[in-house]
Amino acid sequence: MKEVVQAVESGLEDLSVSRPYERLTWGIRVPGDDSQTIYVWLDALMNYATKAGYPWTPGREQAGGWPADCHVIGKDIVRFHCIYWPAFLMALGLPLPKKILTHAHWTLGGSKMSKSTGRVVDPFHALDRFGPDVMRFYMAREGGIQDDASYDNFRIIGLYNKFLNQQLGNLASRVTRGKKWSVRGAVERVGGWPAEEWAEGPGSKFRNNSLATIASQVDASFDAYDPRKAVSQIAEFVRGVSLDTHLPAILLTRPSQTLSSRCRNHGTRS
């Protein structure tokens, strides 16, 4: 956003909201003047407001969700969204988006994707090939906010095999397909314990240093508009749980005498 601040502070020239029809024949004609066509960015940007119901019925200005809590845009259209668009809204007396988040680009083979050159990825083919959940994970895990990310099919396959299948998949299988215990029984046995019950003993370190903090860490990353960091934190948590192979057996499947006595003290079955 430094470039936006510098551009505004250095002085802005007037912006014409129309173009001669000879130069722009495919746009919307200016009402009452067929020699002019409405500037394409004015036409395009106003779609944000009209989609939210503008012009609004009095008293229902926020019914369509306006203004946006966070307007997400690509880094190559910052000037249009951070200078022109606020100016249009201010001219109409409309509230501005509360925040604007710019993101980096996806590249292919080290170059920016371009429809004109054919350097693109077919999203429908990718979804059919890998599935929507895999693509969501990949794009959140690898996509960049500040730095460009390189789209790579081999990377998708690698993340699927190493993390989604081997780590997350194996962990889910261990938890949900155990022959000697059930998820319901485990939750009923220890789910209601207060924090002080985890001060020491089997599983206390994992619970206090990882399980009890992961949710707030991920929330903080999303609040900072950093989904990549949030997904990385979840992945590290899953890896940590997967490495702690003794935890399900000690804490849930075969409670120690200490755990059994605690369960009886809390009126639950061990």
C-alpha positions as CSV (number, residue, x, y, z in Angstrom):
1,M,0.0,0.0,0.0
2,K,3.0,2.3,0.1
3,E,2.7,2.9,-3.6
4,V,-1.0,4.0,-3.2
5,V,-0.1,6.4,-0.4
6,Q,2.8,7.8,-2.5
7,A,0.6,8.2,-5.6
8,V,-2.1,10.1,-3.7
9,E,0.4,12.3,-1.8
10,S,2.2,13.2,-5.0
11,G,-1.1,14.6,-6.5
12,L,-3.7,13.0,-8.6
13,E,-5.0,14.2,-12.0
14,D,-8.7,14.3,-12.8
15,L,-10.1,11.1,-14.1
16,S,-12.5,11.1,-17.0
17,V,-15.4,8.7,-16.5
18,S,-16.1,8.3,-20.2
19,R,-14.2,7.6,-23.4
20,P,-14.9,8.6,-27.0
21,Y,-17.1,6.0,-28.7
22,E,-14.7,5.7,-31.5
23,R,-12.1,4.4,-29.1
24,L,-14.4,2.2,-27.0
25,T,-17.3,0.9,-29.0
26,W,-18.3,-2.2,-26.9
27,G,-19.0,-0.4,-23.6
28,I,-22.2,1.3,-22.3
29,R,-23.1,4.6,-23.9
30,V,-23.3,7.6,-21.7
31,P,-27.0,8.5,-21.3
32,G,-27.8,11.5,-23.4
33,D,-24.5,11.5,-25.2
34,D,-24.0,8.7,-27.8
35,S,-20.5,10.1,-28.6
36,Q,-19.2,8.8,-25.3
37,T,-18.8,5.4,-23.7
38,I,-18.7,4.9,-19.9
39,Y,-15.1,4.3,-18.6
40,V,-14.8,0.5,-18.3
41,W,-13.5,0.6,-14.8
42,L,-16.3,2.7,-13.5
43,D,-18.7,0.3,-15.1
44,A,-16.9,-2.7,-13.7
45,L,-16.3,-1.4,-10.2
46,M,-19.9,-0.4,-9.7
47,N,-20.9,-4.0,-10.0
48,Y,-19.7,-4.5,-6.5
49,A,-22.3,-2.1,-5.2
50,T,-25.1,-3.1,-7.5
51,K,-24.6,-6.8,-6.6
52,A,-25.1,-5.8,-3.0
53,G,-28.4,-4.2,-3.9
54,Y,-27.4,-0.6,-4.8
55,P,-29.4,1.7,-5.1
56,W,-30.8,0.6,-1.8
57,T,-34.2,1.1,-0.4
58,P,-34.0,3.6,2.5
59,G,-33.3,1.8,5.7
60,R,-31.9,-1.3,4.0
61,E,-28.5,0.1,3.0
62,Q,-26.7,-2.8,4.7
63,A,-29.1,-5.6,3.7
64,G,-26.8,-6.8,1.0
65,G,-23.7,-6.8,3.1
66,W,-22.3,-3.4,2.2
67,P,-19.7,-2.2,2.9
68,A,-17.4,-5.2,2.6
69,D,-15.5,-6.2,5.7
70,C,-12.5,-7.2,3.6
71,H,-12.2,-6.6,-0.2
72,V,-9.8,-9.1,-1.7
73,I,-8.1,-8.1,-5.0
74,G,-5.0,-9.1,-7.1
75,K,-1.9,-7.1,-6.7
76,D,-2.0,-5.9,-10.4
77,I,-5.2,-3.9,-9.9
78,V,-4.4,-2.1,-6.7
79,R,-4.6,1.4,-8.3
80,F,-8.1,0.8,-9.6
81,H,-9.4,-0.6,-6.3
82,C,-7.5,1.6,-3.8
83,I,-7.6,5.0,-5.5
84,Y,-10.4,5.0,-8.2
85,W,-12.9,2.9,-6.4
86,P,-12.8,4.8,-3.1
87,A,-13.1,8.1,-5.1
88,F,-16.2,6.8,-6.9
89,L,-17.8,5.7,-3.6
90,M,-17.0,9.0,-1.9
91,A,-18.5,10.9,-4.8
92,L,-21.7,8.9,-4.2
93,G,-21.5,9.3,-0.5
94,L,-21.2,5.6,0.1
95,P,-19.2,3.9,2.8
96,L,-15.8,2.4,1.8
97,P,-14.7,-1.2,2.3
98,K,-13.4,-1.6,5.8
99,K,-10.2,-3.3,4.6
100,I,-8.6,-4.2,1.3
101,L,-6.4,-7.2,1.0
102,T,-4.1,-7.7,-2.0
103,H,-2.8,-11.1,-2.9
104,A,0.1,-12.3,-5.2
105,H,-0.2,-14.2,-8.4
106,W,0.0,-17.9,-9.4
107,T,2.7,-18.5,-11.9
108,L,3.2,-21.4,-14.3
109,G,6.7,-22.5,-15.3
110,G,8.1,-19.3,-13.7
111,S,5.9,-16.9,-15.7
112,K,2.7,-15.2,-15.0
113,M,-0.4,-17.0,-16.3
114,S,-1.9,-15.4,-19.4
115,K,-5.0,-16.3,-21.4
116,S,-3.5,-14.6,-24.5
117,T,-0.4,-16.8,-24.5
118,G,-2.3,-20.0,-23.4
119,R,-0.2,-20.2,-20.3
120,V,-3.1,-21.2,-18.0
121,V,-4.4,-24.0,-15.8
122,D,-7.8,-25.4,-16.4
123,P,-9.5,-25.3,-13.0
124,F,-12.2,-27.7,-13.9
125,H,-9.7,-30.3,-15.1
126,A,-7.7,-29.8,-11.9
127,L,-10.9,-30.3,-9.8
128,D,-11.8,-33.4,-11.7
129,R,-8.2,-34.8,-11.4
130,F,-7.4,-34.1,-7.8
131,G,-10.8,-33.3,-6.1
132,P,-12.0,-30.1,-4.5
133,D,-10.6,-30.8,-1.0
134,V,-7.1,-31.5,-2.3
135,M,-7.2,-28.3,-4.4
136,R,-8.5,-26.2,-1.5
137,F,-5.6,-27.5,0.7
138,Y,-3.0,-26.9,-2.0
139,M,-4.1,-23.4,-2.8
140,A,-4.4,-22.4,0.8
141,R,-1.0,-24.0,1.7
142,E,1.0,-22.8,-1.3
143,G,-0.8,-19.6,-2.4
144,G,1.0,-16.3,-1.6
145,I,-0.3,-13.1,-0.2
146,Q,3.0,-11.2,-0.7
147,D,5.0,-13.5,-2.9
148,D,3.9,-15.2,-6.1
149,A,3.4,-19.0,-6.0
150,S,4.2,-21.5,-8.7
151,Y,1.5,-23.9,-9.7
152,D,2.9,-27.4,-9.9
153,N,1.0,-30.7,-10.4
154,F,3.9,-32.7,-8.9
155,R,3.7,-30.5,-5.8
156,I,0.0,-31.2,-5.5
157,I,0.6,-35.0,-5.7
158,G,3.5,-34.7,-3.2
159,L,1.4,-32.9,-0.6
160,Y,-1.4,-35.3,-1.1
161,N,0.7,-38.4,-0.6
162,K,2.9,-37.1,2.2
163,F,0.5,-35.1,4.3
164,L,-3.2,-35.6,3.3
165,N,-2.8,-39.4,2.9
166,Q,0.1,-40.5,5.1
167,Q,-0.2,-38.1,8.0
168,L,-3.7,-36.7,8.2
169,G,-5.2,-39.9,6.7
170,N,-3.3,-42.2,9.0
171,L,-4.2,-40.1,12.0
172,A,-7.9,-40.1,11.1
173,S,-7.7,-43.9,10.7
174,R,-6.1,-44.4,14.1
175,V,-8.7,-42.2,15.8
176,T,-11.8,-43.4,14.1
177,R,-11.1,-47.0,13.3
178,G,-9.6,-48.2,16.6
179,K,-10.8,-51.7,17.5
180,K,-10.4,-51.3,21.3
181,W,-12.0,-47.9,21.8
182,S,-14.5,-45.4,20.3
183,V,-14.4,-41.7,19.7
184,R,-17.6,-41.3,21.7
185,G,-16.2,-43.2,24.7
186,A,-13.0,-41.2,24.6
187,V,-14.8,-37.9,24.6
188,E,-17.2,-38.9,27.3
189,R,-14.3,-40.1,29.4
190,V,-11.9,-37.1,29.3
191,G,-13.7,-34.4,27.4
192,G,-15.1,-32.7,30.4
193,W,-12.0,-32.6,32.5
194,P,-11.1,-29.0,33.7
195,A,-7.7,-27.5,32.8
196,E,-6.2,-28.2,36.2
197,E,-6.7,-32.0,35.7
198,W,-4.1,-31.7,32.9
199,A,-1.4,-30.2,35.0
200,E,0.6,-33.4,35.0
201,G,0.4,-37.0,34.0
202,P,0.1,-38.8,30.6
203,G,-0.9,-36.4,27.8
204,S,-0.5,-33.2,29.9
205,K,2.4,-31.8,27.8
206,F,0.6,-32.4,24.5
207,R,-2.7,-31.0,25.8
208,N,-1.2,-27.9,27.4
209,N,1.4,-27.1,24.7
210,S,-0.4,-28.1,21.6
211,L,-4.0,-29.1,21.8
212,A,-5.1,-26.1,24.1
213,T,-3.3,-23.5,21.9
214,I,-3.8,-24.6,18.3
215,A,-7.3,-23.1,17.9
216,S,-6.2,-19.6,19.1
217,Q,-3.1,-19.7,16.9
218,V,-5.1,-20.5,13.8
219,D,-7.7,-17.9,14.7
220,A,-5.0,-15.3,15.0
221,S,-3.6,-16.2,11.5
222,F,-7.0,-15.9,9.9
223,D,-7.6,-12.6,11.7
224,A,-4.3,-11.4,10.2
225,Y,-5.6,-12.6,6.7
226,D,-2.9,-15.2,6.4
227,P,-4.5,-18.5,5.4
228,R,-1.2,-20.0,4.4
229,K,0.2,-19.6,8.0
230,A,-3.1,-21.0,9.4
231,V,-2.9,-24.2,7.2
232,S,0.8,-24.6,8.1
233,Q,-0.1,-24.4,11.8
234,I,-2.8,-27.1,11.4
235,A,-0.4,-29.3,9.4
236,E,2.3,-29.0,12.1
237,F,-0.3,-29.9,14.7
238,V,-1.3,-33.0,12.8
239,R,2.3,-34.0,12.3
240,G,2.9,-33.6,16.1
241,V,-0.1,-35.7,16.9
242,S,1.0,-38.4,14.4
243,L,4.4,-38.6,15.9
244,D,3.0,-38.9,19.4
245,T,2.1,-42.6,18.9
246,H,1.8,-43.4,22.5
247,L,-0.8,-40.7,23.3
248,P,-4.0,-42.5,22.1
249,A,-3.0,-45.7,23.8
250,I,-2.1,-44.2,27.1
251,L,-4.6,-41.4,27.3
252,L,-7.7,-43.0,25.8
253,T,-7.4,-46.7,25.0
254,R,-5.8,-48.0,28.1
255,P,-6.1,-45.4,30.9
256,S,-3.6,-45.7,33.7
257,Q,-4.6,-46.2,37.3
258,T,-4.4,-42.4,37.8
259,L,-6.6,-41.7,34.9
260,S,-9.1,-44.4,35.9
261,S,-9.3,-42.9,39.4
262,R,-9.9,-39.5,37.9
263,C,-12.7,-40.8,35.7
264,R,-14.4,-42.4,38.7
265,N,-14.0,-39.1,40.7
266,H,-15.8,-37.3,37.9
267,G,-18.6,-39.9,37.7
268,T,-17.7,-41.3,34.3
269,R,-16.9,-44.8,33.2
270,S,-13.3,-45.7,32.7
